[in-house]
Amino acid sequence: MFRSLAGQPHPKEGGVPLGEHVDPGVDASCETVTPPGRERAFDDRNGAVSAAYVHGVYGSRNVCINVTNKTYARYSFVSGMSWGFSENLGFPLPANWAFNQIKETSNIPIGGSTPIDLDNTVWRPDSDPGISSLNRNASPAGDFITFISGLHLAAMDYKASHGSARDASKLVMEFMRSRTYDNVQWRAILGNIDHGFISYAKSKGFKVVEEFTDPVSGYRIGAEHLFATADGHYVIARPSNQMSVNEGDITGWGGDLMAFYTDWRDSEEKYASGKEFCNAKLAKPGVSSSFGFTDLIEDADGYLIARAIRNGKDIATAVRERYSNGGTALNRFTNYFQQRWGTASNCKQSAWNVLTVTDPIFDIARSYFITLNLAMYPNALINMPGGSDKLDSFVQGYTDAILARVGAE
């Protein structure tokens, strides 16, 4: 954590490594927040490099809650000592709190110097780990980048020694999804993985990496879901009509939306409006959900990695360019939206299509995500009085959530 206030040196000038968490101070009330763009967490003079840091927020409880909801701050440093202050009184601790100032101790003696006042601050375990050293240039995802590069080299060696016709990048994606995303449903969409390469890679000491740290958001990304999504979009290219859907979408955002639809139907008594449910639960930092914030990151990055590979890059290059400090992940949601949908109307219609299109593979997927969980089938819902409007509200909520992430970049 590095606290930054107006007029203070930029964190880079203090040797704070790129990719670390930085908490800009907000010493004011916070009824509304307009997402300013990540770079404006610091003054314009330093804006060009600010996006290379993971931003948090320092302020009252209300400030931290609102800034997190609108700008997706990774952690909150809560100025909680003024318990009677209206911005703290009656507000809970933010879900992403890492530090909480609770008491000031005065006149602490310092040998040979004037006594000082010092804050007592509570640190939340397993939250912001702080900065262990200065002037480092490595990305938080550096070890993962190295791992994928090594696995890609192993895939190329396997191709040469075993005569495999599969692309080395495809073999890497298959290895990374082999443990969790290789059941009958996945085989129906993507076919069988190359188990020969799985055994070969394991014999060389490779193990599936479950997660790694995203250098932009600071969250831990699920690598298995990421590469399962990438494999799906690599095998099955985006529909030429961007409002249409195909089986590749099921492996990423489409499957996640089906599961999220089921959660909405199970919560109808509290959230009659699908749009309100999306606003409360869809890809919200710190909110437990079947379509969480990291799920959307994995959907976006998986899609964009697949596009990069289809356009001629190998997977090692695509991963390095995405997750290095200052890499392409900085604008992931903007690029995802533009390349997959292009317009809000396309996004909304494709969400509707994922839930209602008549297609055998989609029927199987919806049976798995929706019917087996005893939720009302979308096509049954839209045939009920008012049901079409309810589903329209839900897919509008999904579209709004995507646009909100784009706007925050």
Phi, psi and omega per residue, in radians:
M1 nan 2.444 3.070
F2 -2.438 2.057 -3.111
R3 -1.506 2.245 -3.093
S4 -2.112 2.227 3.088
L5 -2.140 2.767 3.139
A6 -0.966 2.336 3.095
G7 1.558 -0.220 3.104
Q8 -1.502 2.808 3.140
P9 -1.034 2.581 3.040
H10 -1.152 2.546 -3.095
P11 -0.980 -0.563 3.125
K12 -1.102 -0.604 3.125
E13 -1.185 -0.423 3.089
G14 -1.573 0.102 3.111
G15 1.442 0.213 3.126
V16 -1.198 2.148 -3.079
P17 -1.092 2.533 3.056
L18 -1.043 2.500 -3.136
G19 1.591 -0.111 3.112
E20 -1.383 2.919 3.119
H21 -1.462 2.312 3.120
V22 -2.250 2.270 -3.075
D23 -1.915 1.668 3.062
P24 -1.129 2.426 -3.130
G25 -1.408 2.397 3.048
V26 -2.192 1.627 -3.065
D27 -1.681 1.086 -3.107
A28 -2.781 2.990 3.043
S29 -1.279 2.891 -2.972
C30 -2.603 1.205 3.132
E31 -1.276 -0.687 3.109
T32 -2.347 2.655 3.127
V33 -2.329 2.232 3.007
T34 -1.754 2.066 -3.115
P35 -0.936 2.096 -3.020
P36 -1.590 -0.092 -2.955
G37 1.568 2.405 -3.014
R38 -0.991 -0.616 -3.047
E39 -1.218 -0.354 -3.086
R40 -1.508 0.204 2.967
A41 -1.164 -0.243 3.103
F42 -2.274 3.030 -3.078
D43 -1.241 2.862 -3.021
D44 -1.052 -0.526 -3.109
R45 -1.035 -0.599 -3.057
N46 -1.890 0.143 -3.021
G47 -1.031 -0.507 -3.045
A48 -1.107 -0.488 -3.108
V49 -1.892 -0.133 -3.040
S50 -1.131 -0.550 -3.112
A51 -1.156 -0.202 3.126
A52 -1.427 -0.025 3.089
Y53 -1.907 2.678 3.061
V54 -1.525 2.040 -3.048
H55 -1.540 2.437 2.950
G56 -1.998 -2.676 3.091
V57 -2.651 2.465 3.025
Y58 -2.028 2.210 3.124
G59 2.972 -2.919 3.116
S60 -1.190 3.032 3.118
R61 -1.035 -0.835 -3.110
N62 -1.111 -0.740 3.094
V63 -1.030 -0.857 -3.090
C64 -1.100 -0.702 3.131
I65 -1.094 -0.844 -3.078
N66 -1.206 -0.754 3.141
V67 -1.128 -0.681 3.110
T68 -1.119 -0.764 -3.122
N69 -1.126 -0.602 -3.043
K70 -1.634 -0.519 -3.060
T71 -2.088 -0.024 3.085
Y72 1.089 0.724 3.058
A73 -0.983 2.431 -3.074
R74 -1.235 -0.875 -3.129
Y75 -2.298 2.777 3.062
S76 -2.041 2.337 2.983
F77 -1.850 1.859 -2.961
V78 -1.599 2.197 3.024
S79 -1.482 1.426 -2.954
G80 -1.690 0.105 -3.069
M81 -1.215 -0.605 -3.103
S82 -1.483 1.346 -3.006
W83 -1.160 -0.444 3.141
G84 -1.520 -0.118 3.126
F85 -1.136 2.362 -3.038
S86 -1.054 -0.424 -3.141
E87 -1.389 -0.171 3.032
N88 -1.914 -0.639 -3.037
L89 -1.123 2.125 3.088
G90 1.503 -0.071 3.122
F91 -1.783 2.448 3.074
P92 -1.324 2.904 2.971
L93 -1.118 2.452 3.093
P94 -1.088 2.607 -3.086
A95 -1.069 -0.443 -3.075
N96 -1.795 0.397 -3.082
W97 -1.156 2.415 3.106
A98 -2.030 -0.678 3.124
F99 -2.262 2.497 3.115
N100 -2.403 1.964 3.081
Q101 -1.301 2.128 -3.024
I102 -2.040 -0.369 -3.073
K103 -2.840 2.513 3.049
E104 -1.842 2.230 3.080
T105 -1.784 2.207 -3.026
S106 -1.733 2.733 2.999
N107 0.951 0.847 3.049
I108 -1.339 2.134 -3.077
P109 -1.214 2.381 3.062
I110 -2.164 2.159 -3.062
G111 -0.950 2.110 3.085
G112 1.366 0.086 -3.101
S113 -2.340 2.973 3.075
T114 -1.199 2.400 3.097
P115 -0.971 2.626 -3.094
I116 -2.132 2.835 2.990
D117 -1.723 2.482 -3.065
L118 -2.445 2.381 3.105
D119 -1.394 2.428 2.909
N120 -1.589 2.169 -3.049
T121 -2.224 2.286 3.096
V122 -1.549 2.314 3.050
W123 -1.828 2.355 -3.138
R124 -1.547 2.112 -3.130
P125 -0.989 2.542 3.113
D126 1.125 0.436 3.047
S127 -1.910 -2.398 -3.116
D128 -1.015 2.036 -3.086
P129 -1.368 -0.102 -3.079
G130 1.382 -3.008 -3.100
I131 -1.950 2.133 -3.071
S132 -1.520 -0.401 -3.140
S133 -2.796 2.788 -3.110
L134 -1.840 2.849 3.022
N135 1.075 0.597 2.995
R136 -1.671 2.546 -3.119
N137 -1.927 -0.065 -3.060
A138 -1.269 2.526 3.038
S139 -1.277 2.582 3.028
P140 -1.025 -0.380 3.124
A141 -1.670 0.232 -3.040
G142 -0.997 -0.767 -3.131
D143 -1.129 -0.651 3.132
F144 -1.206 -0.702 3.087
I145 -1.018 -0.762 3.125
T146 -1.132 -0.710 3.139
F147 -1.071 -0.823 -3.122
I148 -1.138 -0.648 3.091
S149 -1.068 -0.777 3.120
G150 -1.150 -0.688 3.121
L151 -1.159 -0.624 3.100
H152 -1.157 -0.691 3.071
L153 -1.090 -0.700 3.104
A154 -1.117 -0.653 3.113
A155 -1.137 -0.702 3.099
M156 -1.150 -0.684 3.080
D157 -1.108 -0.707 3.131
Y158 -1.098 -0.759 3.105
K159 -1.022 -0.763 -3.093
A160 -1.201 -0.658 -3.049
S161 -1.558 -0.384 -3.068
H162 -2.033 -0.024 3.085
G163 1.189 0.510 -3.135
S164 -1.240 2.391 3.132
A165 -1.527 -0.134 -3.097
R166 -1.356 2.557 3.094
D167 -1.110 2.500 -3.107
A168 -1.079 -0.636 3.109
S169 -1.124 -0.662 3.095
K170 -1.118 -0.700 3.109
L171 -1.087 -0.692 3.116
V172 -1.099 -0.799 3.135
M173 -1.088 -0.695 3.118
E174 -1.116 -0.728 3.122
F175 -1.064 -0.778 -3.055
M176 -1.205 -0.438 3.129
R177 -1.770 -0.020 -2.947
S178 -1.114 -0.545 -3.039
R179 -1.372 -0.598 -2.984
T180 -2.053 -0.492 -3.015
Y181 -2.097 1.038 3.121
D182 -2.504 0.651 3.107
N183 -1.581 -3.016 -3.040
V184 -1.113 -0.584 3.117
Q185 -1.143 -0.731 3.133
W186 -1.220 -0.629 3.116
R187 -1.172 -0.546 3.109
A188 -1.112 -0.481 -3.122
I189 -1.660 -0.783 -2.971
L190 -1.950 -0.082 -3.108
G191 1.395 -2.989 -3.099
N192 -1.419 2.536 3.017
I193 -1.443 2.888 3.130
D194 -1.492 1.644 -3.100
H195 -1.187 -0.385 3.066
G196 -1.082 -0.738 3.116
F197 -1.220 -0.616 3.100
I198 -1.006 -0.822 3.129
S199 -1.145 -0.703 3.139
Y200 -1.082 -0.826 -3.116
A201 -1.109 -0.718 3.118
K202 -1.118 -0.628 3.118
S203 -1.160 -0.373 3.102
K204 -1.610 0.087 3.065
G205 1.661 0.099 -3.137
F206 -1.450 2.413 3.040
K207 -2.239 2.586 3.130
V208 -1.060 2.215 3.059
V209 -1.517 2.156 -3.049
E210 -1.314 -0.691 -3.043
E211 -2.767 2.866 3.076
F212 -2.655 2.941 -3.070
T213 -1.541 2.184 3.063
D214 -1.287 2.160 -3.095
P215 -1.234 -0.238 -3.115
V216 -1.607 -0.898 -3.077
S217 -1.615 -0.395 -3.059
G218 1.449 -0.056 3.129
Y219 -1.421 2.773 3.043
R220 -1.467 2.180 -3.102
I221 -1.694 2.388 3.065
G222 -1.356 1.912 -3.049
A223 -1.229 -0.548 -3.116
E224 -1.179 -0.821 3.095
H225 -1.115 -0.697 3.132
L226 -0.982 -0.865 -3.052
F227 -1.427 -0.406 2.987
A228 -1.140 -0.748 3.073
T229 -1.093 -0.777 -3.141
A230 -1.071 -0.754 -3.139
D231 -1.090 -0.717 3.137
G232 -1.085 -0.790 -3.128
H233 -1.317 -0.384 3.068
Y234 -1.282 -0.778 -3.115
V235 -1.219 -0.695 -3.050
I236 -2.096 1.852 -3.054
A237 -1.188 2.749 3.109
R238 -0.977 2.452 3.079
P239 -1.037 2.517 3.125
S240 -1.102 -0.578 3.017
N241 -1.571 1.968 -2.972
Q242 -1.228 -0.195 3.047
M243 -1.585 -0.145 3.086
S244 -1.424 2.982 3.114
V245 -2.345 2.770 3.027
N246 -2.542 -3.096 -3.039
E247 -1.070 -0.507 3.106
G248 -1.031 -0.600 3.136
D249 -1.144 -0.541 3.138
I250 -1.084 -0.559 -3.093
T251 -1.300 -0.151 3.137
G252 -2.273 -1.959 -3.014
W253 -1.101 -0.582 -3.099
G254 -1.134 -0.793 3.088
G255 -1.127 -0.702 3.107
D256 -1.109 -0.665 -3.138
L257 -1.203 -0.637 3.079
M258 -1.072 -0.807 3.124
A259 -1.101 -0.669 -3.137
F260 -1.207 -0.637 3.052
Y261 -1.009 -0.766 3.117
T262 -1.036 -0.748 3.110
D263 -1.086 -0.671 3.111
W264 -1.102 -0.819 -3.118
R265 -1.105 -0.574 3.090
D266 -1.262 -0.323 -3.093
S267 -1.919 0.363 -3.000
E268 -1.076 -0.559 -3.129
E269 -1.095 -0.579 3.126
K270 -1.589 -0.606 -3.076
Y271 -2.186 1.390 3.082
A272 -1.123 -0.559 3.126
S273 -1.533 2.134 3.079
G274 -1.113 -0.598 3.129
K275 -1.136 -0.729 3.114
E276 -1.143 -0.647 3.109
F277 -1.109 -0.771 3.098
C278 -1.078 -0.741 -3.123
N279 -1.103 -0.556 -3.110
A280 -1.507 -0.520 -2.914
K281 -2.161 -0.371 -2.960
L282 -1.458 2.009 3.042
A283 0.947 0.755 3.124
K284 -1.730 2.185 3.102
P285 -1.016 2.320 3.084
G286 1.406 -0.003 -3.127
V287 -1.862 2.180 3.127
S288 -1.240 2.231 -3.046
S289 -2.831 2.675 3.043
S290 -1.256 -0.238 3.057
F291 -2.252 1.300 -3.052
G292 -1.428 3.118 -3.109
F293 -1.059 -0.776 -3.130
T294 -1.222 -0.503 3.064
D295 -1.059 -0.742 3.135
L296 -1.184 -0.675 3.055
I297 -1.023 -0.797 -3.123
E298 -1.154 -0.662 3.074
D299 -1.088 -0.810 -3.102
A300 -1.151 -0.868 -3.086
D301 -1.203 -0.645 3.098
G302 -1.066 -0.761 3.119
Y303 -1.086 -0.792 -3.056
L304 -1.261 -0.594 3.055
I305 -1.130 -0.747 3.113
A306 -1.073 -0.735 3.119
R307 -1.092 -0.704 3.137
A308 -1.108 -0.716 3.137
I309 -1.202 -0.731 3.106
R310 -1.109 -0.436 3.117
N311 -1.582 0.154 2.970
G312 1.976 -0.099 3.117
K313 -1.527 2.631 3.019
D314 -1.476 2.873 -3.006
I315 -1.170 -0.554 3.116
A316 -1.118 -0.738 3.108
T317 -1.174 -0.761 -3.125
A318 -1.067 -0.727 3.139
V319 -1.226 -0.740 3.131
R320 -1.099 -0.783 -3.128
E321 -1.175 -0.484 -3.113
R322 -1.411 -0.730 -2.947
Y323 -1.903 0.042 2.980
S324 -1.213 2.771 3.083
N325 -1.016 2.282 -3.097
G326 1.325 0.309 -3.062
G327 -1.419 -3.022 -3.026
T328 -1.222 -0.227 3.107
A329 -1.158 -0.281 3.132
L330 -1.015 -0.540 -3.121
N331 -2.096 0.659 -3.021
R332 -1.057 -0.790 -3.039
F333 -1.261 -0.633 3.077
T334 -1.105 -0.846 -3.137
N335 -1.139 -0.680 3.115
Y336 -1.076 -0.873 -3.131
F337 -1.063 -0.813 -3.076
Q338 -1.174 -0.712 -3.067
Q339 -1.399 -0.557 -3.130
R340 -1.525 -0.746 -3.016
W341 -2.069 -0.753 3.107
G342 1.472 -0.719 3.140
T343 -2.389 2.771 3.116
A344 -1.123 -0.658 -3.137
S345 -1.149 -0.652 3.062
N346 -1.114 -0.730 -3.128
C347 -1.081 -0.840 -3.120
K348 -1.120 -0.745 -3.119
Q349 -1.178 -0.658 3.130
S350 -1.176 -0.611 3.073
A351 -1.120 -0.733 3.063
W352 -1.060 -0.777 -3.103
N353 -1.125 -0.689 3.112
V354 -0.987 -0.626 -3.069
L355 -1.544 -0.282 -3.000
T356 -2.265 -0.265 -3.030
V357 -1.032 2.488 3.108
T358 -1.540 1.913 -3.081
D359 -2.864 2.360 -3.072
P360 -1.003 -0.761 -3.121
I361 -1.179 -0.707 3.091
F362 -1.150 -0.632 3.089
D363 -1.077 -0.724 3.119
I364 -1.120 -0.779 -3.121
A365 -1.112 -0.775 3.140
R366 -1.174 -0.584 3.055
S367 -1.080 -0.712 -3.115
Y368 -1.202 -0.840 -3.048
F369 -1.445 -0.499 -2.961
I370 -2.011 -1.099 -3.000
T371 -1.108 -0.757 -3.130
L372 -1.141 -0.332 3.076
N373 -1.691 0.236 2.999
L374 1.134 0.445 3.055
A375 -1.618 2.709 -3.131
M376 -1.175 2.292 3.130
Y377 -1.103 2.377 -3.080
P378 -0.955 -0.713 -3.136
N379 -1.193 -0.448 3.028
A380 -1.291 -0.672 3.134
L381 -1.060 -0.804 -3.038
I382 -1.255 -0.220 3.086
N383 -1.612 -0.003 3.078
M384 -1.612 2.720 3.091
P385 -0.980 2.151 -3.131
G386 1.368 -0.070 -3.062
G387 -1.177 -0.660 3.137
S388 -1.093 -0.693 3.104
D389 -1.155 -0.627 3.116
K390 -1.115 -0.792 -3.137
L391 -1.193 -0.629 3.083
D392 -1.056 -0.705 3.098
S393 -1.102 -0.687 -3.133
F394 -1.135 -0.847 -3.106
V395 -1.236 -0.466 3.022
Q396 -1.169 -0.656 3.083
G397 -1.102 -0.686 3.072
Y398 -1.092 -0.809 -3.141
T399 -1.062 -0.762 3.130
D400 -1.079 -0.656 3.136
A401 -1.130 -0.738 3.105
I402 -1.117 -0.787 -3.128
L403 -1.129 -0.594 3.112
A404 -1.132 -0.684 3.113
R405 -1.180 -0.667 3.090
V406 -1.101 -0.790 -3.115
G407 -1.109 -0.519 -3.122
A408 -1.319 -0.231 3.122
E409 -1.482 nan nan
